[in-house]
Amino acid sequence: MRSLLAFVAFAALSTGLAAANPIPPGLKLALTNFYNAKTYHMSISGQGMAINVDVVNPNRTHTITAGIETISIGPVSYTRMNGTWQKLAQPGPDFGDVRKHLPGMMDDNPNVTVTDRGMTTVGGRTYHRYTYVTTDSPDLATTIDVGSDNEIYRLGYQGGLQVTLSKFNAPITITAPI
């Protein structure tokens, strides 16, 4: 499940936010800040999903969705269903792994266009909004909202999928439950 979430949340970013036109400096700084974040929280909603994930880089995640709670620490995963924790034989996916793709996202790519959309207000908070579109999927424009602190706070995907990021470098602790 978490592999799917990581893919859904960041596949478009990791496959080519790099642009034929230069990445706007504010977006480049936000990508760098996200790459360097020690911790963050991610909420994924829309299309029937409601998923919350805490991430402690480089390899700890705590995911809660639809009555299932999962903790992954390196190659070990634990799942709680019906109130009981179980240690799993296979490792869980690593949301921290997403960071490995970020440096390449700032390279030029003739198949991607990043557009600076200026300022927007969502939920009473003001963001600098960017959109990007790949020539491979011109109908799948994605929005990226960057806060005044140069952090990426929202990713919007067509079809209503929304990824909200928060708690950058906050004291998040993820430990083995059993």
C-alpha positions as CSV (number, residue, x, y, z in Angstrom):
1,M,0.0,0.0,0.0
2,R,2.7,2.5,0.9
3,S,4.6,1.8,-2.3
4,L,1.5,2.8,-4.1
5,L,1.2,6.0,-2.0
6,A,4.8,7.0,-2.6
7,F,4.3,6.4,-6.3
8,V,1.0,8.4,-6.4
9,A,2.4,11.2,-4.3
10,F,5.7,11.7,-6.1
11,A,5.8,9.7,-9.3
12,A,5.3,12.8,-11.4
13,L,7.9,14.7,-9.5
14,S,10.5,12.0,-9.6
15,T,10.0,11.4,-13.4
16,G,10.5,14.9,-14.5
17,L,9.8,18.1,-12.8
18,A,12.9,19.2,-14.5
19,A,12.1,21.8,-17.1
20,A,13.1,22.9,-20.6
21,N,12.8,26.4,-19.2
22,P,14.8,27.0,-16.1
23,I,13.1,26.0,-12.8
24,P,11.9,29.1,-11.1
25,P,14.3,29.9,-8.2
26,G,11.5,29.7,-5.5
27,L,10.5,26.2,-6.6
28,K,14.2,25.1,-6.9
29,L,14.7,26.3,-3.3
30,A,11.6,24.5,-2.1
31,L,12.7,21.3,-3.8
32,T,16.1,21.6,-2.1
33,N,14.5,22.2,1.3
34,F,12.3,19.2,0.9
35,Y,15.3,17.1,-0.1
36,N,17.1,18.2,3.1
37,A,14.1,17.8,5.4
38,K,14.9,15.4,8.3
39,T,11.2,14.8,9.0
40,Y,7.8,15.7,7.5
41,H,4.1,14.7,7.6
42,M,2.1,13.8,4.4
43,S,-1.6,13.6,4.0
44,I,-3.0,12.1,0.9
45,S,-6.7,12.6,0.1
46,G,-9.1,12.3,-2.8
47,Q,-10.3,9.6,-5.1
48,G,-11.6,7.6,-2.1
49,M,-8.3,7.8,-0.2
50,A,-7.4,9.2,3.2
51,I,-3.9,8.4,4.2
52,N,-1.6,10.0,6.8
53,V,2.2,9.4,6.8
54,D,4.9,10.6,9.2
55,V,8.4,10.3,7.7
56,V,11.8,10.4,9.5
57,N,14.5,10.3,6.9
58,P,16.3,8.3,5.8
59,N,14.2,5.2,6.4
60,R,11.4,5.5,9.0
61,T,7.7,5.8,8.2
62,H,4.4,5.6,10.2
63,T,1.3,5.2,8.0
64,I,-2.3,5.2,9.0
65,T,-5.1,4.5,6.5
66,A,-8.5,2.8,6.6
67,G,-8.1,1.0,9.9
68,I,-4.5,-0.2,9.1
69,E,-1.4,1.2,10.8
70,T,2.1,0.4,9.5
71,I,5.5,1.3,10.8
72,S,8.6,0.7,8.7
73,I,12.1,1.1,10.1
74,G,14.7,0.2,7.5
75,P,14.1,-3.3,6.3
76,V,11.6,-4.2,9.0
77,S,7.8,-3.4,8.9
78,Y,5.1,-3.8,11.5
79,T,1.4,-3.7,10.8
80,R,-1.5,-3.3,13.3
81,M,-4.9,-4.6,12.4
82,N,-7.7,-5.2,14.8
83,G,-5.5,-3.8,17.6
84,T,-2.7,-6.3,17.3
85,W,0.8,-5.5,15.9
86,Q,2.5,-8.0,13.7
87,K,6.1,-8.0,12.5
88,L,6.2,-8.5,8.7
89,A,8.8,-10.6,6.9
90,Q,9.2,-8.1,4.0
91,P,10.4,-4.5,4.3
92,G,8.0,-1.7,3.8
93,P,8.5,1.0,1.2
94,D,10.6,4.0,2.2
95,F,9.1,7.4,1.6
96,G,12.5,8.9,2.4
97,D,13.6,7.2,-0.8
98,V,11.7,9.8,-2.7
99,R,14.4,12.3,-1.9
100,K,16.9,10.4,-4.1
101,H,15.0,11.6,-7.2
102,L,14.9,15.3,-6.3
103,P,18.3,16.4,-7.6
104,G,17.5,15.2,-11.2
105,M,14.2,17.1,-11.1
106,M,16.1,20.4,-11.3
107,D,17.8,19.5,-14.6
108,D,16.7,20.7,-18.0
109,N,14.2,18.4,-19.7
110,P,12.7,19.4,-23.1
111,N,9.6,17.2,-22.3
112,V,8.5,19.2,-19.2
113,T,7.2,22.7,-18.8
114,V,7.0,24.4,-15.5
115,T,4.9,27.5,-15.2
116,D,4.9,30.1,-12.5
117,R,1.3,30.9,-11.7
118,G,1.9,33.6,-9.1
119,M,0.3,33.8,-5.7
120,T,-2.8,31.9,-4.6
121,T,-4.7,31.6,-1.3
122,V,-6.0,28.2,-0.2
123,G,-7.6,27.7,3.2
124,G,-6.7,31.2,4.3
125,R,-3.0,30.6,3.6
126,T,-1.1,32.2,0.7
127,Y,1.2,30.1,-1.5
128,H,3.3,30.6,-4.6
129,R,1.8,28.2,-7.2
130,Y,3.6,26.4,-10.0
131,T,2.2,23.9,-12.5
132,Y,4.1,21.4,-14.6
133,V,3.1,19.4,-17.6
134,T,5.0,16.7,-19.5
135,T,4.6,16.3,-23.2
136,D,4.0,12.6,-22.5
137,S,0.9,13.4,-20.5
138,P,-0.3,16.9,-21.5
139,D,-3.7,16.3,-19.8
140,L,-2.1,15.7,-16.4
141,A,-1.1,19.1,-15.2
142,T,0.1,19.1,-11.6
143,T,0.1,22.0,-9.2
144,I,2.8,22.7,-6.5
145,D,2.1,25.2,-3.8
146,V,5.1,26.7,-2.0
147,G,4.8,28.6,1.3
148,S,6.5,31.8,2.2
149,D,9.1,29.7,4.1
150,N,10.1,28.0,0.8
151,E,8.6,24.6,1.7
152,I,6.3,22.6,-0.6
153,Y,2.9,22.3,1.2
154,R,0.5,21.1,-1.4
155,L,0.6,18.9,-4.5
156,G,-2.6,18.8,-6.6
157,Y,-3.2,16.2,-9.2
158,Q,-6.0,16.1,-11.8
159,G,-8.8,13.9,-10.7
160,G,-8.9,15.4,-7.3
161,L,-5.9,13.7,-5.6
162,Q,-4.3,16.1,-3.1
163,V,-1.1,15.7,-1.2
164,T,-0.5,18.1,1.7
165,L,2.9,18.3,3.4
166,S,3.6,19.7,6.8
167,K,5.8,19.4,10.0
168,F,9.1,19.9,8.2
169,N,11.9,19.1,10.5
170,A,9.5,18.8,13.5
171,P,10.4,16.4,16.3
172,I,8.8,13.2,15.0
173,T,9.8,9.9,16.6
174,I,9.0,6.6,15.0
175,T,9.9,3.5,17.0
176,A,9.3,-0.3,16.7
177,P,5.9,-1.1,18.4
178,I,6.9,-4.6,19.5
